[in-house]
Each structure stands twice: as structure tokens, then as C-alpha cells.
Amino acid sequence: MREISKSVKSNLIIARQTFLNSMVFRTNYIIDIVVDLIFVLLSIMLWTTIFKDNPSQNITSLATLITYVGLTKIVAQIDMKFVWDIQSRILSGEIAIELVRPIKLRTYLFAQELGRYFNNLLIKTIPLYVLIYFLFGIDLPKSFSAVLLFILSIFLSYILLFNLNYITALAAFWITKLFSLSVFKDQTIRLLSGAIVPLWFFPDWLFSITKYLPFAGIVFLPLNIYLGKVSTTETIEAFMLQIIWILITTFIGSMMWKKIVSNLAINGG
Amino acid sequence: MDIIQVENVSKSYLRKDQREGTLGGLKDLFKPVWVQKDAVKNINFSIKLGDSVGYIGSNGSGKSTTIKMLTGILTPTEGRVLVNGLEPYKDRMKNAKNIGVVFGQRTQLWWDLAIRESFELFKHIYRVPDNVFKLNKEKMIELLRLDEFYSTPVRQLSLGQRMRAEVAAAFLHSPSIVFLDEPTIGLDVVAKEQIRKFLREINKEHKTTIILTTHDMDDIEQVCERLLLINSGELIYDGFVRGFMDDFGNERVITVHFEEPIQNIYTPFGTVHSQAGNIVKIIFEKSAVSAPKILQDLSARYPVIDFQLEEPKIEHLVRQVYEIRS
């Protein structure tokens, strides 16, 4: 037990460091928040126009849609920052240094990204959310339990997203230039997770497939839980899907890392 | 007690070799040529707790490969390495906790954070108890004079300041062994001196085993008692630094710049190695005569403008070892 609490503590410290780190560049922060604001405003305007032209859309209400768009920002960054860092360190061979540290690379990166996430949440996402609330009005969660379930679901979404990024980063070991793969990953996630277009608007056949892919667990499922658009069984099913995909991606990631370590150890760092 | 044992260790890599030309490139794609490179060939040595060992060799001699095997990054092709009773490449995490590592060219500090924050992080990663950490930290700050820039972000530090912080970071968790891979590369004389002094003191007082690779023989002379010299993957010298320098490191080269070309230049204290116009290279024995004495003699007779004293190069020492032995 003490071991675990110590390890949690060291990870919290790592998270805190990145948290502080992210605040170093003030100009970056201001630009980022403006970019986010423009993006959200554009999406809301776009959806409002589409909605007004097609009043027959009875899938969802405009208020729900605006809430959805506003909330997509609560999900972690789809293209996590560490991917580029790891890729350059794999290419330079510097990744070998990770083998002389008494902490696992994955754990370390995870804690680091978590710090970045909370930083984002606190200084960007929440202010943005509040702003949209006052400008357009946002549906608040229906109950306290819905909030808890949403937080749990967002946490699982975070792990899943991290795993996909981790796998992409490690792929640099086999594919020298990661750029294309990384863009492919980002766009696939954006499209199939419902980050750009809610999956309700997908044709039925596509929806029934995407529902079971790992991507839906990143944006669509958590937001549905927030909006209260799912029944209890569907909520449980959503959690199950997230957990299954987390297990699969964790396994793939750790297999890749093992392969990299043994390759480094045998073929030179 | 032997803290490090290296027994019959060899390491070879398979490297792809590139054929020449476009056609060759195409052939490489389908049937690459694999070439075996033996980086380290059957080396043996052991190191005792509290030793300070200089590990030298020219570029590509296999010293980095050895350090990587000792730190657990590489697995030997043959033989066995024991560090603190563990095989580092099998017990990476456990080994990592007992050792400190400084790679001169790479940073382990956080670029955007103050040193204070990085140290705090090391404390938790290595699970250093509060009282030990406090003691070590204060000692490092004092010995390496980190106080001037302790709360400055790393990216704003000079190379010398950063290296001092890197070295300090490797000792924070009181490791029994610290590996330093070229810690003084690119530093000015003052910063080099600070690091050497620190290493000497910590080795004496805390009995921390130090293994140092460098291209600067002064580092070795001032920090280490023992020397391992490796060339083309083979260990060619293992003994005391002092004895080594007496036997092989005695020769120095001084280059003297004269106002005009001088015919039949002569000095009683050394031999003229080469002459190009008004620049003359003289080889002398360090134990027999000092450089100022040579200069004094020369400038009394010829118009000297400038001079340069060369440190013995490792390549030169290697050659000397071979020459004197054969």
C-alpha cells in the first residue's frame, strides 16, 4: 500500500511539473484560447445555420447540439504533445536513456500529459465553457449521478486517447517519418469519435459500426452520458466498450515497448 | 568488495551496409548486406566500491558501448556484467535506483523548469527520504555553487551552469556508483575545474564509485586514481593513473610561433618535431623540463611571438602504449 501511495505521489509531482511548465509561455496561452474560441464559435454558428435550414431534424435540439460542441473541448487534446517528443528521441537514439531511469516511460508520459490536461482544463476549457454558457446557453447535467458518471467516462476517454497516441509515438521506431501516420491518427479520431460531427448524424450503417470502434469512447460516449441521452444499459455498455478498448490498446502499447527495449538492448542504442 | 564485475564481455552489432549507386540501393531494399561489427571484444575488469576510474579510448573504441552495458541499456552478446550484484540489463529498474548517470550531451533536467523543480522530481522518482534529500541538496548547492541560478529555468542557463546542475542531479539519491559520460565536454576551464573538484570531494567523502569517460586527460589526472584504456574494443591498459602518465603521458608538444622563419633552430630541452615557415613544433619530456623554461631559452635567442601548449591526445597515448610495449 505504501509503495502505491508513493508511486501515486511521484506521478502527481510529475503532473504538477508539466502543469507549471504549461504556464511558462503566456503568449502561447492567449493565442491558444483565441484559437479555441474561434473554433467553437464557428462550429456553433455552423450548426445553428444547418439547424435553421432543416427544422425537420428531430434527432436532437439546437441547445443540445450547442452543449455538445462546447463540451468537445473538455476531452483531452487529440494530438498529444509527447508524440513528437518521443519520435525525435527514438530517431536520435536518446530513448535509450529511459532505460536508466527507475520509472516506466509510459507512466511518466501519462502523468506528464495529465498535468497538461488539467492545466488546459483550468485555464482554457472551463473559462471557455463559462463564456459559451453566457453567450448561447448550455444544458446543465440532469443529476449529480450524471456528473459523476460523466467524469468517470471522461477519465476512461483520457486513458484511451493516451494509449492511441502512445502507440502512434512508438511506431516511430519502425516508421522513420511519423508525420503521415500522426495526421492519419488525428483525423481518424476527429472524424470517428464524433469530435467534429456527432455520430447521430452518421448514416445508420456507419453509426452501428463506429459505435463499437475505440474512437467513439473518446468523445461521443462520454458526451452522451453528460447529455443524458443514454439509458442505464447503454451507459454500462459504453463503459464496457471503453474498458475493453483500453485493455486492448494497453496490451498493444506494452508489446511494442517490449520489442523496442529488446531491440535497443541487442542492436545498440 | 567488487561493486562492478565485467567477465569475458563481448558485444557485436549487425549493421546494414549500403551498396553503391542506384542499383545498389535497389538491391539493398530486397537483400540488405549485413555486416557484423565487434564493438567490444572479450574484456575483463572489476571495480571496487569507492574507486574512481577513468575510462578512455578514442572515438569508436567501444567505451560508450561498455558504459551502456554497465548501465543496463545494452545486453552483452557474450559474457556477464554484474553491478551491485545485479545484471543491469536484466534488472533495469532495480539497477537504475542504485546508479547515477550523466550523459554530457543530453539533458535530464526539465528545459522550462527551474532546477529546484527538477530536483524535487528526482527526489520522488528515486524515492529519496526527506532528510537525505535535504542534506544532499544542500551539499550540492554549496559544492557546485548552484545557488546563483537555483530558481532559473534550465533553458536560460549557460552550458557550464547546466552541466553543474546535471552532475548534481546524478548524485541526489546517494547512488553507490555514478557514470559520467563526457561531463566536461565543451566547458570552459573554470566550469571544468568546479566539476572536477566536486567529483574528487564526493568520491573521497562519500566513497561514491565514479566512472568517468572523457577526452580530456586533465579530467582523468585530477579526478581518477585508476585508468582503463580501451582501443578497438580491447582493453589495453588497466592500472594507476599516475603510473600510466609517468610511463606514457610524459611527452608534451609545444608549438612556437616566431616573427620570421629560422634556419637550423635548436633547443637543448627537447627535439624539433616539425617546422613550417616560422612555426615550429617541439616535443619535450614533461618530467625533465617545464614549458616556461623552453620558452625562456628560445626567446632569449629568437624573436618569439606566440606559443601553444598541446595536451596529450588519447590517440597519441594509445600509440605510445603500443610502441613502448612492442
Interface residues (C-beta under 8 A of the other chain):
Chain A: K6 K9 S10 I13 I14 Q17 L20 N21 V24 E94 A96 I97 L99 V100 R101 P102 I103 L264 A265 I266 N267 G268 G269
Chain B: Y13 L14 A39 T65 K68 T71 G72 I73 L74 T75 Y89 R92 M93 A96 K97 I99 V101 F103 R106 Q108 W110 D112 L113 E117 E120 L121 H124 I125 Y126 R127 P153
